[in-house]
């Protein structure tokens, strides 16, 4: 089990697969999930790419430090994971919260970025009020109090009814997430709006949207791609966790982007 050490001493769990010396991709997951959500992409891509997955601060096997998190702190954590994995540069793929962190990483650490893949995310996700309410809910009632609502937004209804084992596994991870870690990540999204800075991102960027995504709908992902100079946009037939609903299409979109 490998850990990177963040600037404040927090431990960040990560794993590396794939041939040494190959182009590297670092994957950053959604809020309330963990690095296991990338299993299908690691399996599909690690024969050709060096894949790195990690648990965001406050999630999975990484430390859940107290207090509010910021995107800059989470982006610095991402850089610490690259350091621990022995990588100077990588393509970064982030979904939802991970996509917001990836945008901040592109702005704060541009020399360490090859390409950028932003899935089911936006320059602004939700509102100050919605994240404030979410923090209050988990602090008052625990993670189970928001599980039904969150999971219903993660998946389209058809997928959820046909793949209960995947939905149940994601729900289990969400409910087991430490309240302090989840609330800290909510604060990072509550306090961030990257819209005015998007034009500063110079890396080639693929934005992946989900046709049934109510959290970051295609209009939002398309706007994100339009504001990045080297951005391109694709939409998958999925809701918010598009990499789980459409794993083959998601992985194929990455390969096409990175090899053309």
C-alpha positions in Angstrom: 0.0 0.0 0.0 1.6 3.3 -1.1 1.1 6.7 0.3 2.1 10.2 -0.8 2.7 12.8 1.9 0.9 16.2 1.4 2.5 19.5 2.4 0.6 19.4 5.8 1.6 15.8 6.4 -1.7 14.2 5.3 -1.3 10.7 3.8 -2.8 10.2 0.4 -3.3 6.6 -0.7 -2.4 5.8 -4.4 -1.7 2.9 -6.7 0.3 2.7 -9.9 -0.1 0.2 -12.7 1.2 -0.1 -16.3 4.6 0.0 -17.9 7.3 2.3 -16.5 8.3 5.0 -19.0 4.9 4.9 -20.8 2.7 8.1 -20.9 1.1 8.6 -17.5 -2.5 9.3 -16.6 -3.5 10.3 -13.1 -7.2 9.8 -12.3 -9.1 11.9 -9.7 -12.5 10.7 -8.5 -15.9 12.3 -7.7 -16.9 13.6 -4.2 -18.2 10.7 -2.1 -16.4 8.1 -4.1 -12.8 6.6 -4.0 -10.1 5.5 -6.4 -11.9 2.2 -7.0 -14.3 3.9 -9.3 -11.5 3.9 -11.9 -11.1 0.1 -12.0 -12.4 -0.3 -15.5 -10.2 2.5 -16.9 -7.1 1.1 -15.2 -7.8 -2.4 -16.6 -8.4 -1.0 -20.1 -5.6 1.5 -20.2 -2.7 0.1 -18.1 -1.4 -2.1 -20.8 -0.4 1.0 -22.8 -0.3 3.8 -20.2 1.1 4.3 -16.7 -2.0 4.7 -14.7 -2.1 6.4 -11.3 -5.3 6.4 -9.1 -5.5 8.0 -5.7 -8.0 8.7 -2.9 -8.7 12.4 -2.6 -8.0 13.8 0.9 -10.9 12.9 3.1 -11.9 9.9 1.0 -11.1 6.2 0.8 -7.8 5.3 2.5 -6.4 8.8 2.5 -6.4 10.9 5.7 -9.5 13.0 6.5 -8.1 16.2 7.9 -10.5 18.5 9.6 -11.7 21.9 8.4 -12.6 23.3 5.0 -10.6 22.1 2.0 -9.7 24.3 -1.0 -9.2 23.4 -4.6 -5.6 24.7 -4.3 -4.9 22.4 -1.4 -6.4 19.4 -3.3 -4.4 20.4 -6.4 -1.2 20.5 -4.3 -2.2 17.0 -3.1 -2.4 15.9 -6.7 1.2 17.2 -7.3 2.3 15.3 -4.2 0.9 12.0 -5.6 2.8 12.6 -8.8 6.0 13.1 -6.8 5.5 9.9 -4.9 4.7 8.0 -8.1 8.0 9.3 -9.6 6.3 11.3 -12.3 7.3 14.8 -13.4 4.4 15.2 -15.7 1.1 13.4 -16.5 -2.2 13.7 -18.2 -4.8 14.4 -15.5 -8.3 13.0 -15.8 -10.8 14.2 -13.2 -14.5 13.6 -12.8 -16.9 16.0 -10.9 -14.9 17.2 -7.9 -11.8 15.5 -9.5 -12.5 17.6 -12.6 -12.6 20.8 -10.5 -9.3 19.8 -8.8 -7.8 19.0 -12.3 -8.7 22.5 -13.5 -7.0 24.1 -10.5 -4.0 21.8 -11.1 -3.8 23.0 -14.7 -3.7 26.6 -13.4 -1.4 26.1 -10.4 1.0 23.5 -11.8 0.9 23.9 -15.6 4.5 22.6 -16.1 3.4 19.2 -14.7 0.5 18.7 -17.1 0.6 17.0 -20.5 -3.1 16.9 -21.3 -6.3 17.5 -19.4 -9.5 15.3 -19.3 -12.5 16.9 -17.5 -15.5 14.6 -17.0 -18.9 15.5 -15.7 -17.6 18.7 -14.1 -17.8 22.5 -14.6 -15.9 25.6 -13.7 -18.6 26.1 -11.1 -20.5 23.1 -9.7 -23.6 23.7 -7.7 -24.1 26.8 -5.6 -22.9 28.3 -2.4 -26.2 27.6 -0.8 -26.5 24.0 -2.0 -23.1 23.0 -0.7 -23.7 24.8 2.6 -26.9 22.8 3.0 -25.1 19.5 2.1 -22.5 20.2 4.7 -25.2 20.9 7.3 -27.0 17.7 6.4 -24.0 15.3 6.8 -22.9 17.0 10.0 -26.4 16.7 11.5 -27.4 13.3 10.1 -24.3 11.5 8.9 -23.6 10.3 5.4 -26.6 8.1 5.2 -28.8 11.2 5.3 -27.8 12.2 1.8 -27.1 8.8 0.3 -30.3 8.3 -1.6 -30.2 11.9 -3.1 -26.5 11.6 -4.1 -26.8 8.2 -5.7 -29.9 9.1 -7.6 -27.8 11.9 -9.3 -24.9 9.6 -10.0 -26.7 7.2 -12.3 -29.4 7.3 -14.9 -32.6 5.4 -13.8 -32.3 2.7 -16.5 -28.7 2.0 -15.5 -29.5 1.9 -11.8 -32.3 -0.6 -12.3 -30.1 -2.9 -14.4 -26.9 -2.7 -12.4 -27.9 -2.7 -8.8 -24.5 -4.3 -7.8 -22.6 -1.2 -9.1 -25.1 1.2 -7.5 -24.9 -0.6 -4.2 -21.1 -0.6 -4.2 -21.0 3.2 -4.9 -23.5 3.8 -2.2 -21.5 1.7 0.3 -18.4 3.9 -0.4 -20.4 7.1 0.0 -21.9 6.0 3.3 -18.5 5.0 4.6 -16.8 8.3 3.7 -15.7 10.2 6.8 -18.0 13.2 7.5 -15.1 15.6 8.0 -13.6 14.6 4.7 -16.8 14.8 2.7 -17.7 18.2 4.3 -14.2 19.5 3.6 -14.5 18.6 0.0 -18.0 20.2 -0.2 -16.4 23.4 1.1 -13.9 23.3 -1.7 -16.7 23.2 -4.3 -18.8 25.7 -2.4 -16.0 28.3 -2.4 -14.7 27.8 -6.0 -15.6 29.4 -9.3 -12.9 28.9 -12.0 -14.9 30.5 -14.9 -12.8 33.6 -15.1 -9.6 31.6 -15.3 -10.4 29.0 -17.9 -8.9 31.0 -20.7 -5.5 30.6 -18.9 -5.5 26.8 -19.4 -3.3 26.0 -22.3 -3.1 22.2 -22.2 -5.0 20.2 -24.8 -8.3 19.4 -23.1 -11.0 16.8 -23.6 -14.3 17.5 -21.8 -16.7 14.5 -21.4 -20.3 15.2 -20.6 -23.3 12.9 -19.7 -26.5 13.2 -21.6 -28.5 12.4 -18.5 -26.3 14.3 -16.0 -28.4 16.6 -13.9 -25.4 17.8 -11.7 -23.3 19.0 -14.6 -25.5 18.8 -17.7 -24.1 18.8 -21.3 -24.8 22.5 -21.6 -22.3 23.1 -18.7 -19.7 20.7 -20.0 -19.9 22.2 -23.5 -19.5 25.7 -22.1 -16.4 24.5 -20.2 -14.9 23.1 -23.4 -15.7 26.3 -25.2 -13.9 28.5 -22.7 -10.6 26.5 -22.9 -8.6 27.4 -26.0 -7.6 23.8 -26.8 -10.9 22.2 -25.6 -13.0 19.6 -27.3 -16.3 18.1 -26.1 -17.9 14.7 -26.3 -21.1 13.5 -24.7 -21.8 9.9 -23.5 -25.2 8.4 -22.9 -24.9 8.5 -19.2 -25.5 10.4 -16.0 -22.9 11.9 -13.6 -20.6 8.9 -13.2 -20.2 8.4 -16.9 -17.1 6.3 -16.5 -19.1 3.7 -14.6 -22.1 3.8 -16.9 -20.2 3.7 -20.1 -16.7 2.3 -19.2 -15.7 1.2 -22.7 -16.8 4.5 -24.4 -15.1 6.5 -21.7 -11.8 4.7 -22.0 -12.1 4.8 -25.8 -12.6 8.6 -25.7 -9.4 8.9 -23.6 -7.4 6.7 -26.0 -8.7 8.6 -29.1 -7.8 11.9 -27.4 -4.3 10.9 -26.4 -3.3 9.2 -29.6 -4.5 11.9 -32.2 
